[in-house]
């Protein structure tokens, strides 16, 4: 049970942090309690010493246990029916958890988000009742780890040019998958994988792609860890290979040729829930850099008292507040009607908050000066993690193209 705590008491309890005026962003008392409880939980479970080791070694051996713990607490499978083992948490609550987790570790939040937004929710939105009964309970409990494989070495933003194929032999009730997927979050450790493959290799049309549920213990499937990433270290990123992997026909989502629809439908929720991550990173940056500006003295006074530094902090805080307001207004709409989420609005949101996140993270390093340039201070990690938000789930440039095409279609039709 969550302990009752008023917003005023929450601000007192969080006095070591830059305060969040949650009620200004449509967050109710129950969700304020949720934020407080999980901030404390993540602080206890993920001490800074552990996070430094995870970042240094690019490895989090406790990921599976962490996802099980989240499952035991009812925090996997946001917005999914209790019939499959979920707690039917609203999407906004899931975003608050994602924000607070990103505030401690964006890398772990990345894996948590890939498990839930890219796998569990995609299965729930597109799977048959039989598929959900088979896969969702173990994923929601955290007994199994989920992932999604779309990107390939030569097919990133141009997803329709993917080379992975799925061929159904004559008279057989299975497909044979061959190909290579790259940059797959949770890929090296996942048990249940949603994989997009060409069922018509001669075409780049939308109906040439099919979405499959793949059990990664299948013969012919191998996964390698991609080493030495700049950021998000500790979130396992995979190089996946399919060598004549047999997948039952019953594991197709929505039928052959529906892969593009499944993919685009999933991208909206990925971008919407993903927007909470940059907000969490930005909050972590101001949490560390603003107190530092009032402790570090130069020329006989705290550097935070100099007007240039005051202006820097004001701009960082305004960017954070604008991003939080934008994100939570969209989340409110998604809770009311998930199908109302539009592709261009979700692209606009993630583009805006990701760009702001990188800028705020760089300013945080600037406030710390030389101390911000070394790994002893977490702000260095925040900056490296922030940059991925402009690349993953569609680059900033792709997001701009989505918006540009929307306006072209609107005014030129």
DRENDO-1510 file (C-alpha; in Angstrom, 1 decimal, always signed):
<recs>
REC; n; res; u; v; w
REC; 1; UNK; +0.0; +0.0; +0.0 .
REC; 2; UNK; +1.2; +3.5; -0.8 .
REC; 3; UNK; +1.6; +5.8; +2.2 .
REC; 4; UNK; -0.6; +8.9; +2.1 .
REC; 5; UNK; +1.4; +12.0; +1.6 .
REC; 6; UNK; +0.3; +15.5; +0.8 .
REC; 7; UNK; +1.9; +17.5; -2.0 .
REC; 8; UNK; +3.2; +20.0; +0.7 .
REC; 9; UNK; +4.7; +17.1; +2.7 .
REC; 10; UNK; +6.2; +15.7; -0.5 .
REC; 11; UNK; +8.0; +18.9; -1.2 .
REC; 12; UNK; +9.4; +19.0; +2.3 .
REC; 13; UNK; +10.5; +15.3; +2.0 .
REC; 14; UNK; +12.1; +16.1; -1.4 .
REC; 15; UNK; +14.0; +19.2; -0.1 .
REC; 16; UNK; +17.3; +17.8; -1.5 .
REC; 17; UNK; +15.9; +18.1; -5.0 .
REC; 18; UNK; +14.6; +20.9; -7.2 .
REC; 19; UNK; +10.9; +20.8; -6.4 .
REC; 20; UNK; +8.3; +19.5; -8.9 .
REC; 21; UNK; +5.0; +21.4; -8.8 .
REC; 22; UNK; +3.1; +18.3; -9.8 .
REC; 23; UNK; -0.4; +19.7; -9.4 .
REC; 24; UNK; +0.4; +22.4; -12.0 .
REC; 25; UNK; +0.8; +19.5; -14.5 .
REC; 26; UNK; -2.4; +17.7; -13.8 .
REC; 27; UNK; -0.9; +15.2; -11.4 .
REC; 28; UNK; -3.3; +14.1; -8.7 .
REC; 29; UNK; -2.6; +13.3; -5.0 .
REC; 30; UNK; -2.4; +9.6; -5.6 .
REC; 31; UNK; +0.1; +10.0; -8.4 .
REC; 32; UNK; +2.1; +12.4; -6.3 .
REC; 33; UNK; +2.3; +9.7; -3.7 .
REC; 34; UNK; +3.4; +7.3; -6.4 .
REC; 35; UNK; +6.2; +9.6; -7.5 .
REC; 36; UNK; +7.4; +9.9; -3.9 .
REC; 37; UNK; +7.3; +6.2; -3.1 .
REC; 38; UNK; +9.1; +5.2; -6.2 .
REC; 39; UNK; +11.7; +7.8; -5.9 .
REC; 40; UNK; +12.6; +6.4; -2.5 .
REC; 41; UNK; +12.4; +2.8; -3.9 .
REC; 42; UNK; +14.7; +3.5; -6.8 .
REC; 43; UNK; +17.1; +5.4; -4.5 .
REC; 44; UNK; +17.3; +2.3; -2.3 .
REC; 45; UNK; +17.5; -0.3; -5.1 .
REC; 46; UNK; +19.8; +1.7; -7.3 .
REC; 47; UNK; +22.5; +3.4; -5.2 .
REC; 48; UNK; +24.9; +5.7; -7.1 .
REC; 49; UNK; +27.8; +3.2; -6.5 .
REC; 50; UNK; +25.9; +0.5; -8.4 .
REC; 51; UNK; +25.0; +2.9; -11.2 .
REC; 52; UNK; +28.7; +3.9; -11.6 .
REC; 53; UNK; +29.6; +0.2; -11.9 .
REC; 54; UNK; +26.8; -0.5; -14.4 .
REC; 55; UNK; +28.0; +2.5; -16.5 .
REC; 56; UNK; +31.6; +1.5; -16.3 .
REC; 57; UNK; +31.1; -2.1; -17.1 .
REC; 58; UNK; +28.1; -1.6; -19.5 .
REC; 59; UNK; +26.4; -4.4; -17.7 .
REC; 60; UNK; +23.5; -4.8; -15.2 .
REC; 61; UNK; +23.5; -8.4; -14.0 .
REC; 62; UNK; +20.4; -7.6; -11.9 .
REC; 63; UNK; +18.1; -6.6; -14.8 .
REC; 64; UNK; +16.0; -9.8; -14.7 .
REC; 65; UNK; +15.6; -9.6; -10.9 .
REC; 66; UNK; +14.7; -5.9; -11.2 .
REC; 67; UNK; +11.9; -6.6; -13.8 .
REC; 68; UNK; +10.6; -9.4; -11.5 .
REC; 69; UNK; +10.5; -6.9; -8.7 .
REC; 70; UNK; +8.6; -4.5; -10.8 .
REC; 71; UNK; +6.2; -7.3; -11.8 .
REC; 72; UNK; +5.7; -8.2; -8.2 .
REC; 73; UNK; +4.8; -4.6; -7.5 .
REC; 74; UNK; +2.3; -4.5; -10.3 .
REC; 75; UNK; +4.3; -2.1; -12.4 .
REC; 76; UNK; +4.7; -4.1; -15.6 .
REC; 77; UNK; +2.0; -3.9; -18.3 .
REC; 78; UNK; +0.6; -0.4; -17.9 .
REC; 79; UNK; -2.9; +0.0; -19.2 .
REC; 80; UNK; -3.4; -3.8; -19.7 .
REC; 81; UNK; -6.3; -5.9; -18.4 .
REC; 82; UNK; -6.0; -7.7; -15.1 .
REC; 83; UNK; -7.1; -10.8; -17.0 .
REC; 84; UNK; -3.4; -11.2; -18.1 .
REC; 85; UNK; -1.9; -10.4; -14.7 .
REC; 86; UNK; -1.5; -6.6; -14.9 .
REC; 87; UNK; -2.8; -4.1; -12.4 .
REC; 88; UNK; -4.4; -1.8; -15.1 .
REC; 89; UNK; -2.3; +1.2; -14.1 .
REC; 90; UNK; -3.1; +4.3; -16.2 .
REC; 91; UNK; -0.6; +5.3; -18.8 .
REC; 92; UNK; +0.2; +8.5; -16.9 .
REC; 93; UNK; +1.2; +6.6; -13.8 .
REC; 94; UNK; +3.4; +4.4; -16.0 .
REC; 95; UNK; +5.1; +7.6; -17.3 .
REC; 96; UNK; +5.7; +8.9; -13.7 .
REC; 97; UNK; +7.4; +5.6; -12.9 .
REC; 98; UNK; +9.4; +5.9; -16.1 .
REC; 99; UNK; +10.4; +9.5; -15.3 .
REC; 100; UNK; +11.5; +8.6; -11.8 .
REC; 101; UNK; +13.5; +5.6; -13.0 .
REC; 102; UNK; +15.2; +7.7; -15.7 .
REC; 103; UNK; +16.0; +10.2; -13.0 .
REC; 104; UNK; +18.2; +7.5; -11.4 .
REC; 105; UNK; +19.2; +5.5; -14.4 .
REC; 106; UNK; +18.1; +6.2; -18.0 .
REC; 107; UNK; +19.8; +2.9; -19.0 .
REC; 108; UNK; +17.6; +0.8; -16.7 .
REC; 109; UNK; +14.6; +2.8; -17.7 .
REC; 110; UNK; +15.4; +2.1; -21.3 .
REC; 111; UNK; +15.3; -1.7; -20.7 .
REC; 112; UNK; +12.1; -1.4; -18.6 .
REC; 113; UNK; +10.5; +0.7; -21.3 .
REC; 114; UNK; +11.5; -1.7; -24.1 .
REC; 115; UNK; +10.1; -4.6; -22.1 .
REC; 116; UNK; +6.8; -2.9; -21.5 .
REC; 117; UNK; +6.1; -0.4; -24.3 .
REC; 118; UNK; +7.8; -2.2; -27.2 .
REC; 119; UNK; +6.8; -5.8; -26.3 .
REC; 120; UNK; +4.1; -6.1; -23.7 .
REC; 121; UNK; +1.9; -3.3; -25.0 .
REC; 122; UNK; +2.4; -4.3; -28.6 .
REC; 123; UNK; +1.3; -7.8; -27.8 .
REC; 124; UNK; -1.7; -6.5; -25.9 .
REC; 125; UNK; -2.7; -4.2; -28.7 .
REC; 126; UNK; -2.3; -6.6; -31.6 .
REC; 127; UNK; -2.3; -10.2; -30.2 .
REC; 128; UNK; -5.2; -12.6; -30.3 .
REC; 129; UNK; -6.7; -13.7; -27.0 .
REC; 130; UNK; -4.8; -17.0; -27.2 .
REC; 131; UNK; -1.5; -15.2; -27.9 .
REC; 132; UNK; -2.1; -12.9; -24.9 .
REC; 133; UNK; -2.9; -15.8; -22.6 .
REC; 134; UNK; +0.3; -17.6; -23.7 .
REC; 135; UNK; +2.8; -14.8; -23.4 .
REC; 136; UNK; +1.5; -11.8; -21.3 .
REC; 137; UNK; +1.4; -13.4; -17.8 .
REC; 138; UNK; +5.1; -14.3; -17.8 .
REC; 139; UNK; +6.1; -11.0; -19.3 .
REC; 140; UNK; +4.0; -9.0; -16.9 .
REC; 141; UNK; +5.3; -10.9; -13.9 .
REC; 142; UNK; +8.9; -10.3; -15.1 .
REC; 143; UNK; +9.6; -14.0; -15.4 .
REC; 144; UNK; +10.4; -13.4; -19.0 .
REC; 145; UNK; +12.0; -10.4; -20.7 .
REC; 146; UNK; +10.5; -8.9; -23.8 .
REC; 147; UNK; +12.0; -7.0; -26.7 .
REC; 148; UNK; +11.2; -5.7; -30.2 .
REC; 149; UNK; +13.4; -6.1; -33.3 .
REC; 150; UNK; +12.9; -3.8; -36.2 .
REC; 151; UNK; +16.2; -2.0; -37.0 .
REC; 152; UNK; +18.8; -3.7; -39.1 .
REC; 153; UNK; +22.4; -2.8; -40.1 .
REC; 154; UNK; +21.2; -1.3; -43.3 .
REC; 155; UNK; +17.6; -0.4; -42.4 .
REC; 156; UNK; +17.2; +2.1; -39.7 .
REC; 157; UNK; +15.0; +5.1; -40.5 .
REC; 158; UNK; +14.2; +3.4; -43.9 .
REC; 159; UNK; +12.5; +0.5; -42.1 .
REC; 160; UNK; +10.7; -0.7; -45.3 .
REC; 161; UNK; +14.1; -1.7; -46.8 .
REC; 162; UNK; +14.6; -4.4; -44.2 .
REC; 163; UNK; +16.3; -7.6; -45.4 .
REC; 164; UNK; +15.1; -10.1; -42.8 .
REC; 165; UNK; +12.7; -12.6; -44.6 .
REC; 166; UNK; +10.0; -15.0; -43.4 .
REC; 167; UNK; +9.1; -17.7; -45.9 .
REC; 168; UNK; +6.3; -20.3; -45.4 .
REC; 169; UNK; +7.4; -23.6; -47.0 .
REC; 170; UNK; +4.6; -25.2; -49.1 .
REC; 171; UNK; +2.2; -27.2; -47.0 .
REC; 172; UNK; +3.8; -26.2; -43.6 .
REC; 173; UNK; +2.2; -24.4; -40.7 .
REC; 174; UNK; +5.3; -22.4; -39.9 .
REC; 175; UNK; +7.5; -19.7; -41.3 .
REC; 176; UNK; +11.3; -19.7; -41.6 .
REC; 177; UNK; +13.1; -16.5; -40.6 .
REC; 178; UNK; +16.5; -15.5; -41.9 .
REC; 179; UNK; +18.3; -12.2; -41.3 .
REC; 180; UNK; +20.0; -9.8; -38.9 .
REC; 181; UNK; +18.5; -7.2; -36.5 .
REC; 182; UNK; +20.7; -4.6; -34.9 .
REC; 183; UNK; +20.5; -2.1; -32.0 .
REC; 184; UNK; +17.9; -4.2; -30.3 .
REC; 185; UNK; +17.3; -3.1; -26.7 .
REC; 186; UNK; +17.1; -6.2; -24.4 .
REC; 187; UNK; +18.1; -8.3; -27.4 .
REC; 188; UNK; +20.9; -10.3; -25.7 .
REC; 189; UNK; +18.7; -11.2; -22.7 .
REC; 190; UNK; +15.1; -11.4; -24.0 .
REC; 191; UNK; +12.9; -14.5; -24.0 .
REC; 192; UNK; +10.1; -13.2; -26.1 .
REC; 193; UNK; +10.8; -11.1; -29.2 .
REC; 194; UNK; +8.5; -9.3; -31.6 .
REC; 195; UNK; +10.3; -9.5; -34.9 .
REC; 196; UNK; +9.4; -7.7; -38.2 .
REC; 197; UNK; +10.2; -9.6; -41.4 .
REC; 198; UNK; +9.5; -9.4; -45.1 .
REC; 199; UNK; +7.0; -12.0; -46.2 .
REC; 200; UNK; +7.2; -10.5; -49.7 .
REC; 201; UNK; +10.9; -9.8; -50.2 .
REC; 202; UNK; +10.3; -8.4; -53.7 .
REC; 203; UNK; +8.3; -5.4; -52.4 .
REC; 204; UNK; +8.9; -2.4; -50.2 .
REC; 205; UNK; +5.1; -1.8; -49.8 .
REC; 206; UNK; +3.6; -1.7; -46.3 .
REC; 207; UNK; +1.9; -5.1; -46.8 .
REC; 208; UNK; +5.2; -6.8; -47.5 .
REC; 209; UNK; +6.0; -6.9; -43.7 .
REC; 210; UNK; +4.7; -9.2; -41.1 .
REC; 211; UNK; +5.1; -9.1; -37.3 .
REC; 212; UNK; +6.0; -12.4; -35.5 .
REC; 213; UNK; +6.3; -13.5; -31.9 .
REC; 214; UNK; +9.6; -15.3; -31.6 .
REC; 215; UNK; +10.6; -17.5; -28.7 .
REC; 216; UNK; +14.4; -16.9; -28.4 .
REC; 217; UNK; +15.1; -20.5; -27.4 .
REC; 218; UNK; +14.3; -21.5; -31.0 .
REC; 219; UNK; +17.0; -23.3; -32.9 .
REC; 220; UNK; +18.9; -21.0; -35.2 .
REC; 221; UNK; +18.5; -17.8; -33.1 .
REC; 222; UNK; +21.6; -16.1; -31.7 .
REC; 223; UNK; +22.1; -12.8; -29.9 .
REC; 224; UNK; +25.4; -10.9; -29.4 .
REC; 225; UNK; +25.9; -7.9; -27.1 .
REC; 226; UNK; +26.9; -4.6; -28.9 .
REC; 227; UNK; +29.8; -3.2; -26.8 .
REC; 228; UNK; +31.2; +0.2; -26.0 .
REC; 229; UNK; +28.1; +2.4; -26.4 .
REC; 230; UNK; +28.6; +6.1; -25.5 .
REC; 231; UNK; +25.5; +6.1; -23.3 .
REC; 232; UNK; +22.7; +3.9; -22.0 .
REC; 233; UNK; +25.4; +1.6; -20.7 .
REC; 234; UNK; +24.0; -1.3; -18.8 .
REC; 235; UNK; +20.9; -1.5; -21.0 .
REC; 236; UNK; +21.8; -4.6; -23.1 .
REC; 237; UNK; +21.8; -3.8; -26.8 .
REC; 238; UNK; +21.8; -6.7; -29.3 .
REC; 239; UNK; +23.0; -7.9; -32.6 .
REC; 240; UNK; +20.5; -10.6; -33.4 .
REC; 241; UNK; +20.8; -13.3; -36.1 .
REC; 242; UNK; +18.1; -15.6; -37.5 .
REC; 243; UNK; +19.4; -18.7; -39.3 .
REC; 244; UNK; +16.5; -20.7; -40.5 .
REC; 245; UNK; +14.5; -20.0; -37.3 .
REC; 246; UNK; +11.1; -21.7; -37.4 .
REC; 247; UNK; +8.2; -19.7; -36.1 .
REC; 248; UNK; +4.7; -21.2; -35.9 .
REC; 249; UNK; +2.0; -19.5; -38.1 .
REC; 250; UNK; +0.0; -19.0; -35.0 .
REC; 251; UNK; +2.6; -16.5; -33.8 .
REC; 252; UNK; +1.8; -13.9; -36.4 .
REC; 253; UNK; +0.3; -10.7; -35.1 .
REC; 254; UNK; -2.9; -9.6; -36.9 .
REC; 255; UNK; -2.2; -11.8; -40.0 .
REC; 256; UNK; +0.4; -11.8; -42.8 .
REC; 257; UNK; +1.1; -8.4; -44.2 .
REC; 258; UNK; -0.1; -6.4; -41.2 .
REC; 259; UNK; +3.4; -5.7; -39.9 .
REC; 260; UNK; +3.5; -2.1; -41.0 .
REC; 261; UNK; +0.3; -1.4; -39.2 .
REC; 262; UNK; +1.5; -3.1; -36.0 .
REC; 263; UNK; +4.8; -1.2; -36.3 .
REC; 264; UNK; +3.2; +2.3; -36.7 .
REC; 265; UNK; +0.6; +1.6; -34.1 .
REC; 266; UNK; +3.4; +0.7; -31.6 .
REC; 267; UNK; +5.5; +3.7; -32.4 .
REC; 268; UNK; +2.9; +6.2; -31.0 .
REC; 269; UNK; +2.9; +4.7; -27.5 .
REC; 270; UNK; +6.7; +4.2; -27.7 .
REC; 271; UNK; +7.2; +7.9; -28.3 .
REC; 272; UNK; +4.6; +9.0; -25.8 .
REC; 273; UNK; +5.9; +6.9; -22.9 .
REC; 274; UNK; +9.4; +7.5; -24.1 .
REC; 275; UNK; +9.0; +11.2; -23.6 .
REC; 276; UNK; +9.0; +10.6; -19.9 .
REC; 277; UNK; +12.6; +9.5; -20.1 .
REC; 278; UNK; +14.1; +12.9; -21.2 .
REC; 279; UNK; +11.9; +14.6; -18.6 .
REC; 280; UNK; +13.5; +12.4; -15.9 .
REC; 281; UNK; +17.0; +13.0; -17.2 .
REC; 282; UNK; +16.4; +16.8; -17.2 .
REC; 283; UNK; +15.1; +16.6; -13.7 .
REC; 284; UNK; +18.2; +14.7; -12.6 .
REC; 285; UNK; +20.4; +17.3; -14.2 .
REC; 286; UNK; +18.8; +20.2; -12.4 .
REC; 287; UNK; +18.8; +18.2; -9.2 .
REC; 288; UNK; +22.5; +17.9; -9.3 .
REC; 289; UNK; +23.6; +21.1; -11.0 .
REC; 290; UNK; +21.4; +23.7; -9.2 .
REC; 291; UNK; +22.6; +22.8; -5.6 .
REC; 292; UNK; +26.1; +22.7; -6.9 .
REC; 293; UNK; +25.8; +26.2; -8.2 .
REC; 294; UNK; +24.9; +27.3; -4.7 .
REC; 295; UNK; +27.8; +25.4; -3.0 .
REC; 296; UNK; +30.6; +26.1; -5.4 .
REC; 297; UNK; +32.2; +29.5; -4.7 .
REC; 298; UNK; +34.3; +31.7; -6.9 .
REC; 299; UNK; +35.2; +35.3; -6.4 .
REC; 300; UNK; +34.0; +35.1; -2.8 .
REC; 301; UNK; +30.4; +34.0; -3.5 .
REC; 302; UNK; +28.3; +31.0; -4.8 .
REC; 303; UNK; +28.5; +30.9; -8.6 .
REC; 304; UNK; +24.6; +30.6; -8.6 .
REC; 305; UNK; +24.5; +34.3; -7.6 .
REC; 306; UNK; +26.0; +35.5; -10.8 .
REC; 307; UNK; +23.5; +36.7; -13.3 .
REC; 308; UNK; +24.8; +34.6; -16.2 .
REC; 309; UNK; +24.4; +31.5; -14.0 .
REC; 310; UNK; +20.9; +32.6; -12.8 .
REC; 311; UNK; +19.9; +33.0; -16.5 .
REC; 312; UNK; +21.3; +29.6; -17.3 .
REC; 313; UNK; +19.3; +27.9; -14.4 .
REC; 314; UNK; +16.2; +29.8; -15.4 .
REC; 315; UNK; +16.3; +28.6; -19.0 .
REC; 316; UNK; +17.0; +25.0; -17.9 .
REC; 317; UNK; +14.1; +25.0; -15.5 .
REC; 318; UNK; +11.8; +26.6; -18.1 .
REC; 319; UNK; +12.7; +23.9; -20.6 .
REC; 320; UNK; +12.1; +21.2; -18.1 .
REC; 321; UNK; +8.7; +22.6; -17.1 .
REC; 322; UNK; +7.6; +23.1; -20.7 .
REC; 323; UNK; +8.6; +19.5; -21.5 .
REC; 324; UNK; +6.8; +18.1; -18.5 .
REC; 325; UNK; +3.6; +20.1; -19.3 .
REC; 326; UNK; +3.6; +18.9; -22.9 .
REC; 327; UNK; +4.3; +15.3; -21.9 .
REC; 328; UNK; +1.6; +15.0; -19.3 .
REC; 329; UNK; -1.0; +16.8; -21.3 .
REC; 330; UNK; -0.5; +14.2; -24.0 .
REC; 331; UNK; -0.6; +11.4; -21.4 .
REC; 332; UNK; -3.9; +12.6; -20.1 .
REC; 333; UNK; -5.4; +12.4; -23.6 .
REC; 334; UNK; -3.9; +8.9; -24.1 .
REC; 335; UNK; -5.5; +7.7; -20.8 .
REC; 336; UNK; -8.9; +9.1; -22.0 .
REC; 337; UNK; -8.7; +7.6; -25.5 .
REC; 338; UNK; -5.5; +5.6; -26.5 .
REC; 339; UNK; -6.6; +5.3; -30.1 .
REC; 340; UNK; -6.8; +9.1; -30.4 .
REC; 341; UNK; -3.0; +9.4; -30.4 .
REC; 342; UNK; -1.8; +10.8; -33.7 .
REC; 343; UNK; +1.4; +10.0; -35.4 .
REC; 344; UNK; +2.5; +13.6; -35.9 .
REC; 345; UNK; +1.6; +14.7; -32.4 .
REC; 346; UNK; +3.6; +11.9; -30.8 .
REC; 347; UNK; +6.5; +12.6; -33.2 .
REC; 348; UNK; +6.3; +16.3; -32.3 .
REC; 349; UNK; +6.4; +15.5; -28.5 .
REC; 350; UNK; +9.4; +13.2; -28.6 .
REC; 351; UNK; +11.3; +15.6; -30.9 .
REC; 352; UNK; +10.7; +18.6; -28.6 .
REC; 353; UNK; +11.6; +16.9; -25.3 .
REC; 354; UNK; +14.6; +15.0; -26.7 .
REC; 355; UNK; +16.1; +18.2; -28.2 .
REC; 356; UNK; +15.6; +20.0; -24.9 .
REC; 357; UNK; +17.0; +17.2; -22.9 .
REC; 358; UNK; +20.4; +17.2; -24.7 .
REC; 359; UNK; +20.6; +21.0; -24.3 .
REC; 360; UNK; +19.8; +20.9; -20.6 .
REC; 361; UNK; +22.3; +18.1; -20.0 .
REC; 362; UNK; +25.0; +20.0; -21.7 .
REC; 363; UNK; +24.2; +23.1; -19.6 .
REC; 364; UNK; +24.4; +21.0; -16.5 .
REC; 365; UNK; +27.9; +20.0; -17.4 .
REC; 366; UNK; +28.7; +23.7; -18.0 .
REC; 367; UNK; +27.5; +24.6; -14.5 .
REC; 368; UNK; +29.8; +21.9; -13.0 .
REC; 369; UNK; +32.7; +23.0; -15.2 .
REC; 370; UNK; +35.7; +20.6; -15.0 .
REC; 371; UNK; +33.8; +18.4; -12.5 .
REC; 372; UNK; +31.1; +17.9; -15.1 .
REC; 373; UNK; +33.6; +16.5; -17.6 .
REC; 374; UNK; +34.6; +13.5; -15.4 .
REC; 375; UNK; +32.7; +10.4; -14.6 .
REC; 376; UNK; +32.8; +11.1; -10.8 .
REC; 377; UNK; +29.7; +13.2; -11.2 .
REC; 378; UNK; +26.5; +11.6; -12.7 .
REC; 379; UNK; +25.8; +14.7; -14.8 .
REC; 380; UNK; +28.4; +13.3; -17.3 .
REC; 381; UNK; +26.3; +10.1; -17.6 .
REC; 382; UNK; +23.1; +12.1; -18.0 .
REC; 383; UNK; +24.5; +13.9; -21.0 .
REC; 384; UNK; +25.7; +10.7; -22.7 .
REC; 385; UNK; +22.3; +9.0; -22.1 .
REC; 386; UNK; +20.4; +12.1; -23.3 .
REC; 387; UNK; +21.9; +12.0; -26.7 .
REC; 388; UNK; +20.2; +8.7; -27.6 .
REC; 389; UNK; +16.8; +10.3; -27.1 .
REC; 390; UNK; +17.5; +12.2; -30.4 .
REC; 391; UNK; +18.3; +8.9; -32.2 .
REC; 392; UNK; +16.2; +6.1; -30.9 .
REC; 393; UNK; +12.5; +5.5; -31.9 .
REC; 394; UNK; +13.2; +7.5; -35.0 .
REC; 395; UNK; +15.8; +10.2; -35.3 .
REC; 396; UNK; +15.1; +13.9; -34.8 .
REC; 397; UNK; +15.3; +14.3; -38.6 .
REC; 398; UNK; +12.7; +11.5; -39.1 .
REC; 399; UNK; +10.4; +13.2; -36.6 .
REC; 400; UNK; +10.7; +16.4; -38.5 .
REC; 401; UNK; +9.9; +14.6; -41.8 .
REC; 402; UNK; +6.7; +13.2; -40.2 .
REC; 403; UNK; +5.6; +16.6; -39.2 .
REC; 404; UNK; +6.5; +18.1; -42.6 .
REC; 405; UNK; +4.6; +15.5; -44.5 .
REC; 406; UNK; +1.6; +16.0; -42.3 .
REC; 407; UNK; +1.5; +19.7; -43.1 .
REC; 408; UNK; +2.1; +19.0; -46.8 .
REC; 409; UNK; -0.8; +16.5; -46.9 .
REC; 410; UNK; -3.0; +18.9; -44.9 .
REC; 411; UNK; -2.5; +21.9; -47.1 .
REC; 412; UNK; -1.9; +20.3; -50.5 .
REC; 413; UNK; -4.8; +17.8; -50.5 .
</recs>
